[in-house]
Amino acid sequence: MDHILLIRHAQTPANALGLMNADSDTEPVLTEQGERDARAMAERLADAHLDGIVCTARLRTRRTAELVGGGRTPAPEIVCVPELSEIVAGAFAGRPLDEYRAWVRERPLTEAPDGGESMTAAAARYAAGMELVAGMPHRGLLAVLHNLPLRMIANVLAGEDPVRGRMQRFEQDQVLRIDRERLAGAAATLGAWAEEARAGGRTVTSTWKGR
């Protein structure tokens, strides 16, 4: 049966320090703990058929994908989907998570920080990226993503608001298994939410907790 597994990239130095990850890939990719955790995830998923692995434009997802897919024969194809990259933090890149959380809570989801991206803009491209993943031909697909797109999709699947739903942090040892039809449906719902929010200038605030 076709399946898509969604996981978060392994720990980075910024994750370990409670900071926003940089918008570039100039920082070290994974911590030693992150490398160990990615290899442990490979063992955990050893029995899952994977002929494709999706990563984003951020090297932390590529490195996690390489470690999780390592040792398989044949090696899964690694495909980059830039639309699923983490939200652009702009002026908050490299700064404490709490500062960014406070900023987001106090502003409309349509507002972006200096040099950054709004929640609604990120949601719209996540929807497009998830639609691409749902349409890939692989029979067994793993997507290595970031906290925000993962928690948005998890909340949509639970019938909750993508930003304010109960899923606020997708842990780095979690695995979400889904079929392509449900993922395509969730992507459509997320895209419609983003479009409605942007068209209406949505002013709801967020309880966003980590990336």
N, C-alpha and C positions, 0 to 999 in steps of 0.2 A: 504494500500500500504506500502511496506517496505520503511523505511527511516533511514538515519543515520544523526545525528546532531553533528556537531563539535563545541566545545567551548574551550576557554582557562581557565586555572585554575584561581581562584580568587586571589586578591592581597596578596602578601607576604610582610614581613618587608623589604626584599631587594628591591622588586619592588618599595615600597614607598620611599626608599632612593636613587633610581637610581643606584643600585648596581647589579652586576651579582649574581644570586642565587647560593648558595653553591652547590657543587657536591654531598654533603651528605645531610641527613635530620636532621642535628644537630640543625638547626635554628628553631625558632618558625614557625609553619606551615602557618597560615594565620593571617593577621591583623584583628582587629575588623571590619574594613571596608570591608575586604575580606569576613568575615563571613556573614555580612549583604548582601553583593552583591550576594553571593552564594544562600542565602535564597530567594533573589529577583528573581534570575534566576529560582529557583524552581517554584515560582509562575508564572513566565512568560511561563514556559514550562508545566504548570499543565495539559493542554489539550492534550499534545503530548503523544502518546502511547510509553512507554519505558519498555521493558522487559530485557534490558541489558545496563550496563554502563561500558565503558572502561576507565581505568586510566593507568598511567605509574608507574614506580618504585619509583617516587618521591612522598613523602607524601602530598605535596601541591595539587596534582591532586586527590589523594585518598580522602582527606578531602573535597575538592570541590564536588567530586562525591557523597560522603555520604550526604552532605547538599542538593545538587540538587535532589537527589533521595529520600530523607527522606520524610516519610509520605505517600508514595505510597503503595497501596495494590492491588496485591502482590508486595513485595519489588523487584525492579530490581536486577538481578544478577550483581555483580561488578567483572569485569575481568581485571587483570593486564596484559598489553602488554609492557614489558620492552623495546622492540625495539623502542618505541615511546618516551622514556625519553629524556629530554633536552640534548643538546650537552654538552659534558664534557669540562668544561672551563679550567681545570688544574690550571696553575699559576694565571689565572685571576679570579678564584672563589672568590666572596666576594669583588672584587675590582670595581671601578666605570665602568659603562657601556661604557663611552666614551673612556676609555683606551682600552677596548677590540675592540670596533668599529674601532678605529684608527689602531690597530694591524692587524685586518682582511683586512681592505682596502688596506694595503700596501703589502700584501703577496698573493701568489697563494692560491686558495681555497683548494688545496691538502695539504697545510702545516698545521700542528697542533702546538698549543702552548705547552710549557713544561708541561707534565703530562696530556695533553688534547687531543682533537679530532679535526680532520679537518672537514671543511664544507662538503666535498665530502663523507667522511666516515659516517658522520651523515645522509646525504641524502640517502645513500645506505640502512642504517638500517631503516630509516623512510619509505622508499619504501616497505621494507619487512613487517614492522609493519602495514602499511595501507592495504597491501594485505591481511594480517591476519584478519583485521577488516572487510574488504569487504566480506570475506568468512564466517563470523560468522552467525549462524542460526537465530539470533534474528530478529523479525519483526520490532521492534522499538529500535534503538540503539543510545546511546549518548556516544561520546568520549570526555573526558576531557583531553586536551593536553597542550602543551607549545607553545610559540610564534613561534619558528623556524619551527617546522613541519607544523604548521597551515599556516604560510605565504608561505612556499614552495608549499604546495598543492594548496593554493588559486592562486598563480602565475601560476602554471602549468595549472590549470583549465581555466585561462584567456589566455593561449597560450603564456605566458611570461617566461623569465628565472627564475628558482626557487629562485635564490639569488638576482638578480638585477631587478626583476620585480617591478611593482608599489606598490604591497602589501609589506610594510616593517614592519608594526606592526599590529598584529591581536589583536584588543582591547578586554578587559576582559568582555565587554557586547555584543560582537558580537556572532551571531549564523550562522553557515554555514550549510545549509540543502543540502544533496546530496543523490543520490541512490547508491547502491552497484556497479552497472556497471560503473558509472562515477568515483567512488572512485578507483575501480580496474584499470581503464584506466589511471587515474592520477598517481597511484602508479607505474605502468609499465613505464610511461613516465619519472617519477622522477628517477627510478632505471636506466634507459637507460642513462639519463643525467649524473648521478653520475659515471657510468661505463665509459662513453666516456671521462668525465673530468679526471678521474684517469688514464685512459690508455694514454691520451694525455698530461698528466702533465699540465692541464689547468692553465693558468696564469692570467685569468681575476680577477679583484678585486671586492670587495663587497661593497654594501651600507647598510649593515645589521644594523638594528636599534632596538635592544632590545630583551628580551627573556621572 
